[in-house]
């Protein structure tokens, strides 16, 4: 039986569609303060974040406060975070059994791809920042094709755009 827990992707992209310049970029200094506030609001609302080890390391390998941090990792353990290698539907079922009703998928591209391909993502929150990288890491690292419905869009005076999409299944 498919879990009832709501699952959303939250990501910040450059105007030309990249999450980062390369896998060694461990800074989110290019993200606006508005994006960081948006991220905190969404992830605290859900109470649980799921991410890969490389993305977790961009947070200084420290768990984000007031949220359960679950890291996909085969070889590393991080203090204060839970490790997993569960398939997305199994992980979501376990989280639902623990009383969670929503989960934030926070990257990177292999984790976004894994959850989208599993068919468990309901919503995608994208922040588009007014910066260009020219090349870099894309939101997904494999072929995916889903139709989306734009639910809302807003922007800041500095040019940051917030988009919320419903994933049509």
JOVENGI-V304017 format. One record per pair of residues at least 4 apart in sequence whose ideal C-beta (glycine too) atoms are under 7 Angstrom apart, sorted by the first residue. I is the first residue (numbers start at 1). J is the second residue. D is the distance in Angstrom with one decimal. If there is no record, write none. Layout:
{{I:J:D} {I:J:D}}
This chain:
{{2:89:6.7} {3:89:6.4} {3:92:4.1} {3:93:4.7} {3:96:4.9} {4:96:6.4} {5:92:5.0} {5:95:5.9} {5:96:4.3} {5:100:6.1} {5:101:6.0} {5:102:6.6} {5:103:6.1} {6:101:6.5} {6:102:4.5} {6:122:5.2} {7:92:6.2} {7:103:5.2} {7:105:6.5} {7:115:6.5} {7:120:4.8} {7:121:5.3} {7:122:5.7} {8:104:6.0} {8:105:6.7} {8:121:6.7} {8:122:6.2} {8:123:4.0} {8:124:6.8} {8:125:6.1} {9:105:4.8} {9:112:5.6} {9:115:7.0} {9:121:5.6} {9:124:4.6} {9:125:6.8} {10:39:6.1} {10:42:5.3} {10:43:6.8} {10:104:5.4} {10:106:5.9} {10:125:4.5} {11:19:6.4} {11:107:6.1} {11:112:6.8} {11:126:5.8} {11:139:5.9} {12:31:5.0} {12:35:5.1} {12:127:4.2} {12:129:6.0} {13:17:5.5} {13:18:6.3} {13:19:6.3} {13:126:6.1} {13:127:7.0} {13:128:5.5} {13:129:7.0} {13:139:6.5} {14:18:4.7} {14:129:5.9} {14:131:5.1} {14:132:5.8} {14:133:5.0} {15:128:6.0} {15:129:6.8} {15:130:5.8} {15:131:6.4} {15:132:5.7} {16:132:4.9} {16:133:6.3} {16:134:6.7} {17:138:6.4} {18:133:4.6} {18:136:3.4} {18:137:6.0} {18:138:6.5} {19:107:6.6} {19:108:6.4} {19:109:6.2} {19:136:6.9} {19:137:4.7} {19:138:7.0} {19:139:6.2} {20:25:4.1} {20:136:5.7} {20:137:4.7} {21:25:4.7} {21:133:5.2} {21:136:4.7} {22:136:6.4} {22:137:6.7} {23:54:6.4} {23:137:6.7} {26:57:6.1} {26:58:5.1} {28:58:5.8} {30:129:6.5} {30:131:5.5} {31:35:4.5} {31:36:5.9} {31:129:6.2} {32:129:6.0} {32:158:6.4} {32:160:4.7} {33:37:6.4} {34:38:6.3} {34:156:5.0} {34:160:5.1} {35:39:6.2} {35:127:4.4} {35:129:6.6} {35:160:6.0} {36:40:6.5} {37:41:6.3} {38:42:6.4} {38:127:6.3} {38:162:6.1} {39:43:6.0} {40:44:5.9} {41:45:6.4} {42:46:6.8} {42:104:6.0} {42:125:6.0} {43:49:5.2} {43:64:6.8} {43:67:5.5} {43:104:4.6} {43:106:6.9} {44:66:5.5} {44:67:6.2} {45:102:6.9} {46:102:4.1} {46:103:5.7} {46:104:4.5} {47:67:5.9} {47:68:6.4} {47:100:6.0} {48:67:6.1} {48:68:4.2} {48:70:6.6} {48:95:6.0} {48:100:5.2} {48:103:4.9} {48:104:6.9} {49:64:6.4} {49:67:5.3} {49:69:5.7} {49:70:7.0} {49:104:4.8} {49:106:4.9} {50:70:4.8} {50:103:6.0} {50:105:5.2} {50:106:6.6} {50:111:6.8} {51:55:4.3} {51:56:5.3} {51:71:6.1} {51:106:4.3} {51:107:5.5} {51:111:6.0} {52:56:6.9} {52:72:5.0} {52:107:6.6} {52:108:5.1} {52:110:6.0} {52:111:4.6} {53:57:6.4} {53:71:5.6} {53:72:6.8} {53:73:4.2} {53:76:5.4} {54:108:5.6} {55:106:6.2} {55:107:4.2} {55:108:4.6} {56:61:6.2} {56:71:4.8} {56:78:6.2} {56:81:6.8} {57:61:5.2} {59:64:6.3} {61:78:5.6} {62:80:6.9} {63:69:4.0} {63:80:3.9} {63:81:4.8} {64:69:5.9} {68:82:6.9} {69:80:6.8} {69:81:4.1} {69:82:7.0} {70:81:6.9} {70:82:4.9} {70:84:5.5} {71:78:5.7} {71:81:4.9} {71:83:5.7} {72:84:6.0} {72:85:6.6} {72:111:6.0} {73:83:5.2} {74:85:6.3} {77:83:5.8} {84:91:5.8} {86:90:4.3} {86:91:4.1} {86:94:6.9} {87:118:6.8} {88:92:6.1} {88:114:6.1} {88:115:4.9} {88:118:3.9} {88:120:5.1} {89:93:6.4} {89:118:5.9} {89:120:6.0} {90:94:6.5} {91:95:6.4} {92:96:6.2} {92:103:6.5} {92:120:5.8} {93:97:6.5} {94:98:6.6} {95:100:4.4} {95:103:5.8} {96:100:6.3} {105:111:6.2} {105:112:6.3} {105:115:4.9} {105:121:6.9} {107:111:5.8} {107:112:6.1} {108:137:6.9} {109:113:6.1} {109:137:5.7} {109:138:6.0} {109:139:6.0} {109:140:5.7} {109:141:4.3} {110:114:6.2} {110:141:5.3} {111:115:6.5} {112:116:6.1} {112:139:5.9} {112:140:5.8} {113:117:5.9} {113:140:4.6} {113:141:5.2} {113:142:5.0} {113:144:6.4} {114:118:6.4} {115:120:5.8} {115:121:5.4} {116:121:5.1} {116:140:6.8} {116:144:5.3} {116:146:6.8} {117:144:6.3} {119:169:6.5} {121:167:5.2} {122:167:5.9} {123:164:6.5} {123:165:6.8} {123:166:6.0} {123:167:6.6} {124:148:6.8} {124:165:4.5} {124:167:6.3} {125:164:5.5} {126:163:4.7} {127:160:6.3} {127:162:5.7} {128:161:4.3} {128:163:7.0} {129:160:5.7} {130:159:3.7} {130:160:6.7} {140:144:5.0} {146:167:5.5} {146:168:6.7} {147:168:4.4} {148:165:4.0} {148:166:6.7} {148:167:6.1} {148:168:6.5} {149:165:6.5} {149:166:4.4} {149:168:5.9} {150:163:6.7} {150:165:5.9} {151:164:4.4} {151:165:6.4} {151:166:5.4} {152:164:4.6} {153:161:6.7} {153:162:6.9} {153:163:5.1} {154:162:5.0} {155:159:6.8} {155:160:6.3} {155:161:4.6} {155:162:7.0} {156:160:4.5}}
